[in-house]
Amino acid sequence: MAAADPAPGPGAAGPRLLLGTRAGMTLTEVLRAVPGSVVYAEPRASAPAGHAVLAGHDDVEVAGIGGRARFGFVGGGLASVTLELDHAGRHDDLVFAVRQLVVLLVERLGRCASLSESPPPGAAEAGEGERVIAAAWRSDGVDVELEVAVRQGVGAPGRTSRGGGGCPDLLSPLPGAPRARGSATCSVIVAGFARSPSRAPGENLHMADSSNIVAVLRGRRSVGQPLLAGSVVEDHGVVREALESARWAPNHKRTEPWRFYLLDDERIRRLADMNAELLAREGSSPDKVELKRRQWAEVPGVVVFTVRSAPDADEVMRREDYAAVVAAAQNFMLHLWAEGVHTKWSTSAVWRHEGFWPLLGHAADPGEEVVGIFFYGRAAEVPAGRRRLSLDEVLTDFRR
């Protein structure tokens, strides 16, 4: 499919982005403007402020370079278009093609407020490192940004750039997304997206905006049950999306040892009762028992993470499986934080209660153990972050 510039739908608003789309288009209007696109997920009426990738196209062409497109939405309106363009030629040939591509896009998007190339033209021209070309447009209340990154891969023809020895994994595959066509040893990423100039850390999270990713990584906080209790999560579908992110955690040997249990309201109340029973058996005061029961029962949601290793797994493999689930847990919490949902990772030993495993739908299994119980909700306040040790106190830096 060529990157033609069809007329936008009647309801489209905002500045023009890529592939004939405009910021603010609905999903229906995007599908009309870019025929052949695939819907990955339906928009949610209560969608949070962050980007949600709802649709994409597996066969686009811009300036003679083919690849894939994905469309990200904020609040029901198109906010981003991301292209992964494949080219199997030499690095300097691709850089030249990218410059021509940028000229074409500038013609389509109009006069830009800024345009930069790093490293500058002429610097290390024969090199095969990353080259980034960026442009920005400014209009009333909306910024539109464009970034083109050229990266040299080491793959060979016949290998896809995803998950192999080729180009870096620049776009993570999504459920239902079409598979990458063909193969390439180089990729170009074009990310054009509209956004409000003022936004909180983690909102409108986008692969092209690394500062927001860092803000989420350093800004996440554990928010305990007392602050989560009584809050509301309107759409628990965001938790399923976060669990999908959890599945893409690092996993040596690809054992995929994680198992997730998303509890409904009735099971949350039963879990709270089990925890209260254990506290009472261990001698906690009636007041504390009742307080804990109420706090656990009133959280909007709970997910149990477990690790399941193969019956013949040795101690090393079991430790690696456990570490993979811990990494999955971090992915899960970061995803939810970026969506404005707060979490508490609990290691309370409520799984010692005889009713715990039946609550999850099966008997206890020697090969499966609990990694954590994750409470989630939207707290009105978030605790301040703190670390006792500085980076220099925990880092041995042999490069200094």
N, C-alpha and C positions, 0 to 999 in steps of 0.2 A: 504494500500500500504506500503510495507516495504521500509526502507530507504536504498535501494541498491545503489551501486556506479557505474552506467553505464558509459560507455566511453563518454566523452564530445563531443559535436559537433565539426566539423572540424575547425570552426572559433573561438572556445573558446580560451580565453587567460587568463593570470593571475593565481594567486594561487587558489587552490581548496577550495571551501567553504563547504556547506552542501548538502546532498541529491544528491551527484554526480555532482553538479554544479561547475562552475569556475567563478571567477571574470571576467567580460568583456563579458560574453555570451550575445548574442542577445535574444530577447523574443522567437523567433522561436527555438533557440537552447535549451533554458530552457524547453520549452514545449516538445521537443524531449527527453531531459534528464530525465524529470519527467513526464511520461505519466499520463494523467488524470487531469492535471492542468487546471484551469479555467482562462480565460483572463478577467480581470476586466476593463481594458482600453487599447486602442491602443497607442503605443508610438508616440510622436509628434516630427516632424523633428526639431522644434525649441525649444525643451524641455530645461528648465533652469537647473542650476547645481544641484538643490536639488533632493532628493530621490522622485521617483514616484513609487507607488506600482501598478504594472501592471497585476500581475497574482498570483494565489495561488492554493493550493490543500487542500481539506477538510479531507483527510484520509491518514495521514502519520504515520509511526511507526519508532521510534528510540530506540534501546536497549529495546524493548518490551513495550515501552510506546507510546500510540497513541495520535494523535492530529492533528493540522492544520499547514500549512506553507504559508508564503507570500513571494513574490519575489519583491525586490525593485531595480529600475534601475536609473542610472545617465548617461545622455547623450547617451542613447540607449544601454548601457552595464550593465549587472547584477552587482549590488554593495552590495546587502544585501539579506540574507535569515533569516527570523524570524519564529521560531516555537513556537506554544503554545501547550504544551503537558499536557494531563490530567492524573491524578492519584488519585484514591479515597481512598488510604491507609493512614496509620498514617504518621505523619510528619517525624519521624525519618526513616521510611521505604523509604519515598520518597527521603530524603537526601542521603541515601545509594544508591538508584537507580540513582540519579543524578551523584554521584561520578563515578559510573560505566559508565554512559553515557559520562562523560568527558573523561574517559580513552579511550573509543571507538573513540571519536572524535579526541583526540590527536593522536591516531594511524592513523587515516585517514588524518589529516592535517599535520602530521609530527612534528618534535621537535619544541616546542614553546619557545619563548623568555622569557615569564613570565607566572607564574601560581600562583593564589592566591585564598584563601577561607576566607570569612568573615561572621560570626565570625570564628576564627580558629577551626579546628577539636578538639573536647574535651571540647570546651567552650560552656556552656549551651546546652549540647548535647540533653537533653530531652526537650528543649524549643520548642515553636511553632512559633517563629518569622521568619523573612526573613533570608535566607542564600544565599549568592551570591558567585559563583565560576566564576572566570574570567581567561582567557588565551589570550595571544597575540602572533602573529607571525610577523616577519619583513622580507621584501624582497625589492628588488630594486624598489624604487618609490611608493610602496604600503604597507599599513598596513592592516593586517587582525586581527580582534578582535572577541572574543567570550565571551559572558556573559550568565551565567545560574543563574536565580533567582528562589528560591523556596519560595513560599508564602503559608501560611496556611489559608484556607477559613473556613467559618462557615456554608456552605450550606449543604443540605442533598441530598442523591441520588434522581435522578429525576429532579434536578434543574440544569439548565445550569449555567456556571460560569459567563455569560455575563448578566449584568443588573439586577441580582437578588441578593440574600443574600450570594452568594458563593464567588468565588475568585474575586479580583479586576478586573476592566475592563482594561486588559493589552493591548489589541489590539482593536482599535475602528473598528466596522463593516464598510465595504465599500459598495458602490452601486454595486449590482450584485454579491457580495461575497456569497459563500455558507454558510449556517447556520452551527453553531457549532453542531457537532454530540454528542449525549449523554450528560452526565453531569459529574461534578467532584467537589470535595471539595478542591482540591489542583491543582495548575498549575505550570508548569515549562516553563520559557521563555528561549529559546536559540537564541541569536542574533549574527550571524556571518556576518561581513560586511567588504568590502574593501573600502579604501578611500585614497585620496591623503594626504600626511602629511601636506601640506599647504592649508588652506581653509579659506574663509571669514566667519564671524559669520552668522549663518543661512543656509549656504550651507550644503548639504548632511544631512539635519535634520533627525534624527532617534530617535526612542523611547529609544534606548539603550544608547543614548548620552545626558544625562540631561544637561550637560554644554552648549550645543548648544541651547537647549530650553530656558535656562536662558538668554543666549546671545540675543536671539530674543525678549524675554519679556522685557529686559532692554534696548535693542538697538533700538527698533522701534521708529521712529520719524514721526511727521506729516509734510508732504511736500506739500506746498501750490501750487495753480494753476499756479502762474508765473513760478515755477520750473518744473511743469509737462507739461506745454503747449509746443507743438512741439515735444515731445518725442514719442517713438513708442513702442507699445506692439504688438509683432508679432502674438501671439496666445492668443485670449481672452478666450480660454478654461481653462486657469489657473484661471480665475475669477470664472468660474462655479465650479471648484474644491474648491476654497476658500469659495464659498457660501455653498457648501456641508459641509465644516468644520463649517461654521456659524450655520448650523442647529443643531449641536450637543452641543450647549451652554446649560448651566443650565436652567431649565424651570420648576418652581413649578406648580403643577397641570397638567403638560404636555399639555398645551393649544396650544403650537406651534403657537404663535401669529405673528411670523415674516412673512413679505411679501417682496419680492425682485423684483426690476424692473431694468433689465440690458438694458441700452439704446443703440440704434444704433447711427451712426454718424448724421443722419438727426435729430433725437430727441435731441441729444446733442446740435446741432445748434439752434433748437427751444427753448430749455431750456435757452441757453445763451441769446437769444433775449428776452425772458420773463423777465429774471433777469435785463437786460438792461432797459426794459420798466419800471419796478418798480423803479429802481434807478432814471430814468428821472422824473417819476411822483413825487418822493419824493424830487426833487430839486438838485440832484447831477449834477456836471458840465458835459458838453458834453464830455470833455476829459476823465473824470473818467468813464462815461457810456461806451464809446467806448473801453477803456482799459479793463474793466471788461468783456465786450461782447467778445472781442478777446481772453482773457485768458480762459474763460469758453469754448468757441467754439473750442479751439485748444488742449484741453486735449484729450488723447487717449481714455479714457473711463469714464463712470459714472454709478453708481448703486444707486438707491434710496431704502432706507430701511424704511418700515412702520410697524406699529403695528396695528393689527386688533383684537379687543376684542369681546367677545360674547355680543349680545344686552342686556342680563340681567346681565352683569358683574358689580359688585359693585366697589367702588373706590379703595378698597384694591386690588381686582383682576386686575384692570386696571393698577395700579402701578406695580404689579408683572409682568404683561405682558410687560410693557414698559422696566422694568429692564432686562427681558429675551432677548429682542431685543438689548439692549445695550450690553449685554454679547455676543450676536451673532456678533455684530459689531466688538468687540475686536477680536474674533476668526478670522473673515474675514480679518482684517487688519494684524494680526500676520501671518496668512497663506501667504498672499501676500508678506509681508516683507521677509519671509523666502525664497520666490521665486524671490526676487530681484525686486518686484513691489512695488512702493511707493504710499501712499494714503493720502488724505486730507478729514477729516470729517467736512462737512459744515452744519451749521444750518441756513444758509441764508433763509429768509422767502419767497423764490420764490414761495412756494406752495400757497401763498395768491393770485397769479395771476389766473384769471378766466380760463386760458387755461391749468393750471398745471395738473389737474386730467384727463381731456381728453387726454393729452399727454401720460398718463400712461394707457389709454385704457378704462377708465370708468368714470362715474360721481363721484363727491365727495360723500363719505359715512361717516355719523356721527360716525360710529364704527371704522374708520381707520384714523390714523394720521401719519404724517411723523416723523421719528426719526432722519434721517440724509440723506444728499446727499453726496455720497462718490466718489470723483474724484480719478482716479488712472493713473499711468504712470511710466516711468523709468527715474527718474531725474538724471542729470549729477552730482549734488551735493546734499548733505543732511544737513539740519541745525543741529547745535550742540544741544545736549540735555541739559536741565536745570531744576532744581527743587529748589524752594526757601526754603523748609523746609526739615530738615533731618529726618531720621526714628525716632530718639528719640523724636523729636518735635511733632510727630503725633501718637506715640505708647504709650499706657499705659500698661506696661509689669508687670503683677502680679506674674510672675515666677522669677523675680529678688529679 
